[in-house]
Amino acid sequence: MRAYKSTYKRHGTLNLFAALNVATGHIKAQTTQTKTREDFQNFMDLVIQDLPENKEVHVILDNYCTHKGMMSG
């Protein structure tokens, strides 16, 4: 895996991943020190861990840099 580094010093800034269940209004959130593909995949595992296996999940992503890596391979 390749992690993309920020081009600036983060000075303690955290990354926030958040997911909204529109049917219930429930929000799952997680903060990370880094913003790697592994961080994002771990968050997605958290999001789906309590869902039934046959549950359809729709994911909308912004332009966060790890998404480009997820899409291309």
PyMOL Python script that loads the backbone (N, CA, C, O; Angstrom):
from pymol import cmd

cmd.read_pdbstr("""\
ATOM      1  N   MET A   1       0.824  -1.183   0.000  1.00  0.00           N
ATOM      2  CA  MET A   1       0.000   0.000   0.000  1.00  0.00           C
ATOM      3  C   MET A   1       0.867   1.244   0.000  1.00  0.00           C
ATOM      4  O   MET A   1       1.951   1.259   0.583  1.00  0.00           O
ATOM      5  N   ARG A   2       0.395   2.258  -0.639  1.00  0.00           N
ATOM      6  CA  ARG A   2       1.120   3.520  -0.682  1.00  0.00           C
ATOM      7  C   ARG A   2       0.290   4.578   0.032  1.00  0.00           C
ATOM      8  O   ARG A   2      -0.884   4.772  -0.284  1.00  0.00           O
ATOM      9  N   ALA A   3       0.894   5.251   0.981  1.00  0.00           N
ATOM     10  CA  ALA A   3       0.203   6.333   1.689  1.00  0.00           C
ATOM     11  C   ALA A   3       0.623   7.655   1.072  1.00  0.00           C
ATOM     12  O   ALA A   3       1.799   7.871   0.778  1.00  0.00           O
ATOM     13  N   TYR A   4      -0.341   8.530   0.880  1.00  0.00           N
ATOM     14  CA  TYR A   4      -0.048   9.847   0.345  1.00  0.00           C
ATOM     15  C   TYR A   4       0.199  10.791   1.510  1.00  0.00           C
ATOM     16  O   TYR A   4      -0.589  10.832   2.455  1.00  0.00           O
ATOM     17  N   LYS A   5       1.284  11.548   1.450  1.00  0.00           N
ATOM     18  CA  LYS A   5       1.625  12.474   2.511  1.00  0.00           C
ATOM     19  C   LYS A   5       1.088  13.858   2.181  1.00  0.00           C
ATOM     20  O   LYS A   5       1.032  14.271   1.022  1.00  0.00           O
ATOM     21  N   SER A   6       0.695  14.559   3.234  1.00  0.00           N
ATOM     22  CA  SER A   6       0.269  15.945   3.048  1.00  0.00           C
ATOM     23  C   SER A   6       1.475  16.788   2.666  1.00  0.00           C
ATOM     24  O   SER A   6       2.602  16.475   3.048  1.00  0.00           O
ATOM     25  N   THR A   7       1.242  17.839   1.924  1.00  0.00           N
ATOM     26  CA  THR A   7       2.343  18.702   1.492  1.00  0.00           C
ATOM     27  C   THR A   7       2.558  19.846   2.484  1.00  0.00           C
ATOM     28  O   THR A   7       3.330  20.765   2.212  1.00  0.00           O
ATOM     29  N   TYR A   8       1.885  19.792   3.621  1.00  0.00           N
ATOM     30  CA  TYR A   8       2.027  20.816   4.636  1.00  0.00           C
ATOM     31  C   TYR A   8       2.064  20.145   5.999  1.00  0.00           C
ATOM     32  O   TYR A   8       1.667  18.988   6.131  1.00  0.00           O
ATOM     33  N   LYS A   9       2.539  20.862   7.017  1.00  0.00           N
ATOM     34  CA  LYS A   9       2.552  20.317   8.376  1.00  0.00           C
ATOM     35  C   LYS A   9       1.140  20.394   8.941  1.00  0.00           C
ATOM     36  O   LYS A   9       0.457  21.410   8.805  1.00  0.00           O
ATOM     37  N   ARG A  10       0.716  19.312   9.574  1.00  0.00           N
ATOM     38  CA  ARG A  10      -0.671  19.223  10.030  1.00  0.00           C
ATOM     39  C   ARG A  10      -0.889  19.846  11.409  1.00  0.00           C
ATOM     40  O   ARG A  10      -2.028  20.153  11.760  1.00  0.00           O
ATOM     41  N   HIS A  11       0.152  20.039  12.189  1.00  0.00           N
ATOM     42  CA  HIS A  11       0.046  20.702  13.489  1.00  0.00           C
ATOM     43  C   HIS A  11      -1.077  20.132  14.354  1.00  0.00           C
ATOM     44  O   HIS A  11      -1.861  20.884  14.932  1.00  0.00           O
ATOM     45  N   GLY A  12      -1.154  18.806  14.442  1.00  0.00           N
ATOM     46  CA  GLY A  12      -2.139  18.169  15.304  1.00  0.00           C
ATOM     47  C   GLY A  12      -3.522  18.002  14.692  1.00  0.00           C
ATOM     48  O   GLY A  12      -4.437  17.537  15.372  1.00  0.00           O
ATOM     49  N   THR A  13      -3.695  18.362  13.447  1.00  0.00           N
ATOM     50  CA  THR A  13      -4.991  18.230  12.793  1.00  0.00           C
ATOM     51  C   THR A  13      -5.361  16.768  12.644  1.00  0.00           C
ATOM     52  O   THR A  13      -4.520  15.947  12.281  1.00  0.00           O
ATOM     53  N   LEU A  14      -6.608  16.438  12.918  1.00  0.00           N
ATOM     54  CA  LEU A  14      -7.111  15.080  12.751  1.00  0.00           C
ATOM     55  C   LEU A  14      -7.945  14.987  11.487  1.00  0.00           C
ATOM     56  O   LEU A  14      -8.452  15.993  10.989  1.00  0.00           O
ATOM     57  N   ASN A  15      -8.084  13.773  10.971  1.00  0.00           N
ATOM     58  CA  ASN A  15      -8.990  13.496   9.858  1.00  0.00           C
ATOM     59  C   ASN A  15     -10.279  12.949  10.441  1.00  0.00           C
ATOM     60  O   ASN A  15     -10.250  12.176  11.399  1.00  0.00           O
ATOM     61  N   LEU A  16     -11.399  13.338   9.875  1.00  0.00           N
ATOM     62  CA  LEU A  16     -12.697  12.852  10.328  1.00  0.00           C
ATOM     63  C   LEU A  16     -13.353  12.061   9.211  1.00  0.00           C
ATOM     64  O   LEU A  16     -13.522  12.554   8.096  1.00  0.00           O
ATOM     65  N   PHE A  17     -13.722  10.820   9.530  1.00  0.00           N
ATOM     66  CA  PHE A  17     -14.560  10.015   8.647  1.00  0.00           C
ATOM     67  C   PHE A  17     -15.928   9.958   9.298  1.00  0.00           C
ATOM     68  O   PHE A  17     -16.018   9.741  10.506  1.00  0.00           O
ATOM     69  N   ALA A  18     -16.988  10.144   8.542  1.00  0.00           N
ATOM     70  CA  ALA A  18     -18.337  10.099   9.103  1.00  0.00           C
ATOM     71  C   ALA A  18     -19.293   9.462   8.104  1.00  0.00           C
ATOM     72  O   ALA A  18     -19.155   9.617   6.891  1.00  0.00           O
ATOM     73  N   ALA A  19     -20.268   8.743   8.652  1.00  0.00           N
ATOM     74  CA  ALA A  19     -21.282   8.092   7.824  1.00  0.00           C
ATOM     75  C   ALA A  19     -22.651   8.327   8.449  1.00  0.00           C
ATOM     76  O   ALA A  19     -22.820   8.186   9.660  1.00  0.00           O
ATOM     77  N   LEU A  20     -23.609   8.679   7.633  1.00  0.00           N
ATOM     78  CA  LEU A  20     -24.976   8.935   8.084  1.00  0.00           C
ATOM     79  C   LEU A  20     -25.905   7.853   7.564  1.00  0.00           C
ATOM     80  O   LEU A  20     -25.944   7.588   6.363  1.00  0.00           O
ATOM     81  N   ASN A  21     -26.641   7.238   8.448  1.00  0.00           N
ATOM     82  CA  ASN A  21     -27.704   6.323   8.048  1.00  0.00           C
ATOM     83  C   ASN A  21     -28.946   7.181   7.858  1.00  0.00           C
ATOM     84  O   ASN A  21     -29.549   7.614   8.839  1.00  0.00           O
ATOM     85  N   VAL A  22     -29.335   7.433   6.622  1.00  0.00           N
ATOM     86  CA  VAL A  22     -30.433   8.367   6.361  1.00  0.00           C
ATOM     87  C   VAL A  22     -31.771   7.832   6.857  1.00  0.00           C
ATOM     88  O   VAL A  22     -32.681   8.617   7.123  1.00  0.00           O
ATOM     89  N   ALA A  23     -31.911   6.523   6.986  1.00  0.00           N
ATOM     90  CA  ALA A  23     -33.165   5.941   7.466  1.00  0.00           C
ATOM     91  C   ALA A  23     -33.362   6.172   8.962  1.00  0.00           C
ATOM     92  O   ALA A  23     -34.490   6.371   9.414  1.00  0.00           O
ATOM     93  N   THR A  24     -32.271   6.146   9.733  1.00  0.00           N
ATOM     94  CA  THR A  24     -32.378   6.260  11.190  1.00  0.00           C
ATOM     95  C   THR A  24     -31.832   7.571  11.737  1.00  0.00           C
ATOM     96  O   THR A  24     -32.145   7.949  12.866  1.00  0.00           O
ATOM     97  N   GLY A  25     -31.022   8.265  10.949  1.00  0.00           N
ATOM     98  CA  GLY A  25     -30.365   9.477  11.423  1.00  0.00           C
ATOM     99  C   GLY A  25     -29.116   9.188  12.242  1.00  0.00           C
ATOM    100  O   GLY A  25     -28.473  10.117  12.730  1.00  0.00           O
ATOM    101  N   HIS A  26     -28.760   7.912  12.403  1.00  0.00           N
ATOM    102  CA  HIS A  26     -27.583   7.525  13.187  1.00  0.00           C
ATOM    103  C   HIS A  26     -26.310   7.871  12.418  1.00  0.00           C
ATOM    104  O   HIS A  26     -26.225   7.666  11.207  1.00  0.00           O
ATOM    105  N   ILE A  27     -25.324   8.397  13.143  1.00  0.00           N
ATOM    106  CA  ILE A  27     -24.044   8.769  12.550  1.00  0.00           C
ATOM    107  C   ILE A  27     -22.942   7.932  13.188  1.00  0.00           C
ATOM    108  O   ILE A  27     -22.875   7.804  14.411  1.00  0.00           O
ATOM    109  N   LYS A  28     -22.084   7.367  12.356  1.00  0.00           N
ATOM    110  CA  LYS A  28     -20.864   6.718  12.839  1.00  0.00           C
ATOM    111  C   LYS A  28     -19.723   7.619  12.425  1.00  0.00           C
ATOM    112  O   LYS A  28     -19.680   8.108  11.296  1.00  0.00           O
ATOM    113  N   ALA A  29     -18.796   7.838  13.348  1.00  0.00           N
ATOM    114  CA  ALA A  29     -17.674   8.726  13.055  1.00  0.00           C
ATOM    115  C   ALA A  29     -16.393   8.159  13.649  1.00  0.00           C
ATOM    116  O   ALA A  29     -16.415   7.430  14.641  1.00  0.00           O
ATOM    117  N   GLN A  30     -15.288   8.509  13.024  1.00  0.00           N
ATOM    118  CA  GLN A  30     -13.979   8.067  13.489  1.00  0.00           C
ATOM    119  C   GLN A  30     -12.955   9.119  13.079  1.00  0.00           C
ATOM    120  O   GLN A  30     -13.005   9.648  11.968  1.00  0.00           O
ATOM    121  N   THR A  31     -12.031   9.417  13.982  1.00  0.00           N
ATOM    122  CA  THR A  31     -10.934  10.312  13.641  1.00  0.00           C
ATOM    123  C   THR A  31      -9.648   9.503  13.518  1.00  0.00           C
ATOM    124  O   THR A  31      -9.480   8.477  14.176  1.00  0.00           O
ATOM    125  N   THR A  32      -8.748   9.978  12.671  1.00  0.00           N
ATOM    126  CA  THR A  32      -7.464   9.310  12.469  1.00  0.00           C
ATOM    127  C   THR A  32      -6.355  10.353  12.420  1.00  0.00           C
ATOM    128  O   THR A  32      -6.588  11.513  12.081  1.00  0.00           O
ATOM    129  N   GLN A  33      -5.163   9.926  12.761  1.00  0.00           N
ATOM    130  CA  GLN A  33      -3.992  10.804  12.679  1.00  0.00           C
ATOM    131  C   GLN A  33      -3.486  10.912  11.242  1.00  0.00           C
ATOM    132  O   GLN A  33      -2.918  11.929  10.843  1.00  0.00           O
ATOM    133  N   THR A  34      -3.704   9.842  10.471  1.00  0.00           N
ATOM    134  CA  THR A  34      -3.232   9.806   9.090  1.00  0.00           C
ATOM    135  C   THR A  34      -4.424   9.707   8.158  1.00  0.00           C
ATOM    136  O   THR A  34      -5.554   9.503   8.604  1.00  0.00           O
ATOM    137  N   LYS A  35      -4.174   9.851   6.864  1.00  0.00           N
ATOM    138  CA  LYS A  35      -5.256   9.719   5.889  1.00  0.00           C
ATOM    139  C   LYS A  35      -4.814   8.754   4.791  1.00  0.00           C
ATOM    140  O   LYS A  35      -4.517   9.149   3.664  1.00  0.00           O
ATOM    141  N   THR A  36      -4.783   7.499   5.156  1.00  0.00           N
ATOM    142  CA  THR A  36      -4.336   6.466   4.232  1.00  0.00           C
ATOM    143  C   THR A  36      -5.507   5.632   3.749  1.00  0.00           C
ATOM    144  O   THR A  36      -6.613   5.709   4.284  1.00  0.00           O
ATOM    145  N   ARG A  37      -5.246   4.844   2.739  1.00  0.00           N
ATOM    146  CA  ARG A  37      -6.247   3.912   2.233  1.00  0.00           C
ATOM    147  C   ARG A  37      -6.676   2.960   3.344  1.00  0.00           C
ATOM    148  O   ARG A  37      -7.857   2.634   3.467  1.00  0.00           O
ATOM    149  N   GLU A  38      -5.716   2.515   4.153  1.00  0.00           N
ATOM    150  CA  GLU A  38      -6.017   1.602   5.264  1.00  0.00           C
ATOM    151  C   GLU A  38      -6.950   2.263   6.286  1.00  0.00           C
ATOM    152  O   GLU A  38      -7.860   1.613   6.802  1.00  0.00           O
ATOM    153  N   ASP A  39      -6.730   3.547   6.581  1.00  0.00           N
ATOM    154  CA  ASP A  39      -7.619   4.278   7.492  1.00  0.00           C
ATOM    155  C   ASP A  39      -9.048   4.277   6.966  1.00  0.00           C
ATOM    156  O   ASP A  39      -9.998   4.029   7.708  1.00  0.00           O
ATOM    157  N   PHE A  40      -9.184   4.558   5.674  1.00  0.00           N
ATOM    158  CA  PHE A  40     -10.513   4.596   5.066  1.00  0.00           C
ATOM    159  C   PHE A  40     -11.156   3.214   5.049  1.00  0.00           C
ATOM    160  O   PHE A  40     -12.342   3.084   5.352  1.00  0.00           O
ATOM    161  N   GLN A  41     -10.402   2.196   4.705  1.00  0.00           N
ATOM    162  CA  GLN A  41     -10.945   0.841   4.683  1.00  0.00           C
ATOM    163  C   GLN A  41     -11.365   0.391   6.081  1.00  0.00           C
ATOM    164  O   GLN A  41     -12.390  -0.273   6.233  1.00  0.00           O
ATOM    165  N   ASN A  42     -10.581   0.745   7.102  1.00  0.00           N
ATOM    166  CA  ASN A  42     -10.957   0.412   8.481  1.00  0.00           C
ATOM    167  C   ASN A  42     -12.255   1.094   8.876  1.00  0.00           C
ATOM    168  O   ASN A  42     -13.088   0.502   9.561  1.00  0.00           O
ATOM    169  N   PHE A  43     -12.430   2.340   8.446  1.00  0.00           N
ATOM    170  CA  PHE A  43     -13.679   3.041   8.737  1.00  0.00           C
ATOM    171  C   PHE A  43     -14.855   2.378   8.037  1.00  0.00           C
ATOM    172  O   PHE A  43     -15.912   2.198   8.643  1.00  0.00           O
ATOM    173  N   MET A  44     -14.690   2.014   6.780  1.00  0.00           N
ATOM    174  CA  MET A  44     -15.781   1.350   6.062  1.00  0.00           C
ATOM    175  C   MET A  44     -16.135   0.012   6.719  1.00  0.00           C
ATOM    176  O   MET A  44     -17.308  -0.361   6.764  1.00  0.00           O
ATOM    177  N   ASP A  45     -15.131  -0.715   7.231  1.00  0.00           N
ATOM    178  CA  ASP A  45     -15.399  -1.944   7.974  1.00  0.00           C
ATOM    179  C   ASP A  45     -16.250  -1.645   9.201  1.00  0.00           C
ATOM    180  O   ASP A  45     -17.163  -2.407   9.521  1.00  0.00           O
ATOM    181  N   LEU A  46     -15.961  -0.540   9.894  1.00  0.00           N
ATOM    182  CA  LEU A  46     -16.751  -0.124  11.052  1.00  0.00           C
ATOM    183  C   LEU A  46     -18.195   0.173  10.643  1.00  0.00           C
ATOM    184  O   LEU A  46     -19.135  -0.193  11.349  1.00  0.00           O
ATOM    185  N   VAL A  47     -18.362   0.831   9.513  1.00  0.00           N
ATOM    186  CA  VAL A  47     -19.696   1.212   9.043  1.00  0.00           C
ATOM    187  C   VAL A  47     -20.563  -0.018   8.775  1.00  0.00           C
ATOM    188  O   VAL A  47     -21.744  -0.030   9.123  1.00  0.00           O
ATOM    189  N   ILE A  48     -19.995  -1.035   8.167  1.00  0.00           N
ATOM    190  CA  ILE A  48     -20.812  -2.190   7.762  1.00  0.00           C
ATOM    191  C   ILE A  48     -20.826  -3.347   8.764  1.00  0.00           C
ATOM    192  O   ILE A  48     -21.543  -4.326   8.557  1.00  0.00           O
ATOM    193  N   GLN A  49     -20.047  -3.252   9.846  1.00  0.00           N
ATOM    194  CA  GLN A  49     -19.914  -4.394  10.753  1.00  0.00           C
ATOM    195  C   GLN A  49     -21.225  -4.869  11.361  1.00  0.00           C
ATOM    196  O   GLN A  49     -21.371  -6.067  11.603  1.00  0.00           O
ATOM    197  N   ASP A  50     -22.178  -3.994  11.618  1.00  0.00           N
ATOM    198  CA  ASP A  50     -23.431  -4.393  12.252  1.00  0.00           C
ATOM    199  C   ASP A  50     -24.580  -4.585  11.265  1.00  0.00           C
ATOM    200  O   ASP A  50     -25.711  -4.852  11.672  1.00  0.00           O
ATOM    201  N   LEU A  51     -24.296  -4.451   9.977  1.00  0.00           N
ATOM    202  CA  LEU A  51     -25.350  -4.593   8.976  1.00  0.00           C
ATOM    203  C   LEU A  51     -25.502  -6.045   8.550  1.00  0.00           C
ATOM    204  O   LEU A  51     -24.528  -6.797   8.541  1.00  0.00           O
ATOM    205  N   PRO A  52     -26.722  -6.443   8.196  1.00  0.00           N
ATOM    206  CA  PRO A  52     -26.900  -7.788   7.644  1.00  0.00           C
ATOM    207  C   PRO A  52     -26.089  -7.939   6.355  1.00  0.00           C
ATOM    208  O   PRO A  52     -25.881  -6.967   5.628  1.00  0.00           O
ATOM    209  N   GLU A  53     -25.641  -9.142   6.084  1.00  0.00           N
ATOM    210  CA  GLU A  53     -24.779  -9.384   4.924  1.00  0.00           C
ATOM    211  C   GLU A  53     -25.446  -9.005   3.602  1.00  0.00           C
ATOM    212  O   GLU A  53     -24.763  -8.592   2.665  1.00  0.00           O
ATOM    213  N   ASN A  54     -26.749  -9.140   3.517  1.00  0.00           N
ATOM    214  CA  ASN A  54     -27.456  -8.861   2.263  1.00  0.00           C
ATOM    215  C   ASN A  54     -27.965  -7.412   2.186  1.00  0.00           C
ATOM    216  O   ASN A  54     -28.726  -7.077   1.278  1.00  0.00           O
ATOM    217  N   LYS A  55     -27.561  -6.567   3.111  1.00  0.00           N
ATOM    218  CA  LYS A  55     -28.010  -5.173   3.122  1.00  0.00           C
ATOM    219  C   LYS A  55     -27.284  -4.382   2.048  1.00  0.00           C
ATOM    220  O   LYS A  55     -26.058  -4.444   1.951  1.00  0.00           O
ATOM    221  N   GLU A  56     -28.023  -3.644   1.248  1.00  0.00           N
ATOM    222  CA  GLU A  56     -27.430  -2.802   0.214  1.00  0.00           C
ATOM    223  C   GLU A  56     -26.986  -1.484   0.839  1.00  0.00           C
ATOM    224  O   GLU A  56     -27.754  -0.835   1.549  1.00  0.00           O
ATOM    225  N   VAL A  57     -25.747  -1.095   0.573  1.00  0.00           N
ATOM    226  CA  VAL A  57     -25.183   0.131   1.137  1.00  0.00           C
ATOM    227  C   VAL A  57     -24.761   1.033  -0.020  1.00  0.00           C
ATOM    228  O   VAL A  57     -24.082   0.589  -0.945  1.00  0.00           O
ATOM    229  N   HIS A  58     -25.166   2.298   0.039  1.00  0.00           N
ATOM    230  CA  HIS A  58     -24.763   3.287  -0.961  1.00  0.00           C
ATOM    231  C   HIS A  58     -23.759   4.221  -0.316  1.00  0.00           C
ATOM    232  O   HIS A  58     -24.000   4.731   0.778  1.00  0.00           O
ATOM    233  N   VAL A  59     -22.641   4.448  -0.979  1.00  0.00           N
ATOM    234  CA  VAL A  59     -21.578   5.282  -0.439  1.00  0.00           C
ATOM    235  C   VAL A  59     -21.347   6.457  -1.380  1.00  0.00           C
ATOM    236  O   VAL A  59     -21.157   6.278  -2.583  1.00  0.00           O
ATOM    237  N   ILE A  60     -21.365   7.656  -0.818  1.00  0.00           N
ATOM    238  CA  ILE A  60     -21.069   8.862  -1.579  1.00  0.00           C
ATOM    239  C   ILE A  60     -19.781   9.426  -1.000  1.00  0.00           C
ATOM    240  O   ILE A  60     -19.697   9.686   0.201  1.00  0.00           O
ATOM    241  N   LEU A  61     -18.774   9.616  -1.853  1.00  0.00           N
ATOM    242  CA  LEU A  61     -17.464  10.089  -1.412  1.00  0.00           C
ATOM    243  C   LEU A  61     -17.194  11.482  -1.952  1.00  0.00           C
ATOM    244  O   LEU A  61     -17.631  11.835  -3.047  1.00  0.00           O
ATOM    245  N   ASP A  62     -16.468  12.266  -1.171  1.00  0.00           N
ATOM    246  CA  ASP A  62     -16.045  13.572  -1.681  1.00  0.00           C
ATOM    247  C   ASP A  62     -14.712  13.403  -2.400  1.00  0.00           C
ATOM    248  O   ASP A  62     -14.373  12.286  -2.791  1.00  0.00           O
ATOM    249  N   ASN A  63     -13.968  14.442  -2.582  1.00  0.00           N
ATOM    250  CA  ASN A  63     -12.722  14.344  -3.337  1.00  0.00           C
ATOM    251  C   ASN A  63     -11.512  14.039  -2.461  1.00  0.00           C
ATOM    252  O   ASN A  63     -10.391  14.399  -2.819  1.00  0.00           O
ATOM    253  N   TYR A  64     -11.714  13.397  -1.347  1.00  0.00           N
ATOM    254  CA  TYR A  64     -10.637  13.013  -0.430  1.00  0.00           C
ATOM    255  C   TYR A  64      -9.623  12.145  -1.187  1.00  0.00           C
ATOM    256  O   TYR A  64     -10.024  11.233  -1.910  1.00  0.00           O
ATOM    257  N   CYS A  65      -8.342  12.405  -1.038  1.00  0.00           N
ATOM    258  CA  CYS A  65      -7.312  11.797  -1.889  1.00  0.00           C
ATOM    259  C   CYS A  65      -7.287  10.279  -1.846  1.00  0.00           C
ATOM    260  O   CYS A  65      -6.937   9.672  -2.858  1.00  0.00           O
ATOM    261  N   THR A  66      -7.635   9.621  -0.738  1.00  0.00           N
ATOM    262  CA  THR A  66      -7.571   8.162  -0.713  1.00  0.00           C
ATOM    263  C   THR A  66      -8.627   7.537  -1.617  1.00  0.00           C
ATOM    264  O   THR A  66      -8.482   6.380  -2.012  1.00  0.00           O
ATOM    265  N   HIS A  67      -9.670   8.260  -1.949  1.00  0.00           N
ATOM    266  CA  HIS A  67     -10.704   7.715  -2.823  1.00  0.00           C
ATOM    267  C   HIS A  67     -10.137   7.423  -4.218  1.00  0.00           C
ATOM    268  O   HIS A  67     -10.510   6.431  -4.844  1.00  0.00           O
ATOM    269  N   LYS A  68      -9.257   8.265  -4.691  1.00  0.00           N
ATOM    270  CA  LYS A  68      -8.658   8.058  -6.013  1.00  0.00           C
ATOM    271  C   LYS A  68      -7.890   6.741  -6.025  1.00  0.00           C
ATOM    272  O   LYS A  68      -7.971   5.993  -7.000  1.00  0.00           O
ATOM    273  N   GLY A  69      -7.154   6.447  -4.972  1.00  0.00           N
ATOM    274  CA  GLY A  69      -6.429   5.194  -4.881  1.00  0.00           C
ATOM    275  C   GLY A  69      -7.358   4.001  -4.816  1.00  0.00           C
ATOM    276  O   GLY A  69      -7.050   2.949  -5.377  1.00  0.00           O
ATOM    277  N   MET A  70      -8.494   4.142  -4.142  1.00  0.00           N
ATOM    278  CA  MET A  70      -9.453   3.053  -4.016  1.00  0.00           C
ATOM    279  C   MET A  70     -10.086   2.748  -5.380  1.00  0.00           C
ATOM    280  O   MET A  70     -10.329   1.585  -5.703  1.00  0.00           O
ATOM    281  N   MET A  71     -10.344   3.756  -6.153  1.00  0.00           N
ATOM    282  CA  MET A  71     -11.021   3.570  -7.432  1.00  0.00           C
ATOM    283  C   MET A  71     -10.096   2.948  -8.484  1.00  0.00           C
ATOM    284  O   MET A  71     -10.545   2.185  -9.340  1.00  0.00           O
ATOM    285  N   SER A  72      -8.821   3.277  -8.414  1.00  0.00           N
ATOM    286  CA  SER A  72      -7.925   2.846  -9.479  1.00  0.00           C
ATOM    287  C   SER A  72      -7.311   1.470  -9.215  1.00  0.00           C
ATOM    288  O   SER A  72      -6.651   0.919 -10.096  1.00  0.00           O
ATOM    289  N   GLY A  73      -7.507   0.927  -8.068  1.00  0.00           N
ATOM    290  CA  GLY A  73      -6.911  -0.386  -7.895  1.00  0.00           C
ATOM    291  C   GLY A  73      -7.024  -0.840  -6.541  1.00  0.00           C
ATOM    292  O   GLY A  73      -6.570  -1.937  -6.218  1.00  0.00           O
TER     293      GLY A  73
END
""", "prot")
cmd.dss("prot")
cmd.show_as("cartoon", "prot")
cmd.util.cbc("prot")
cmd.orient("prot")
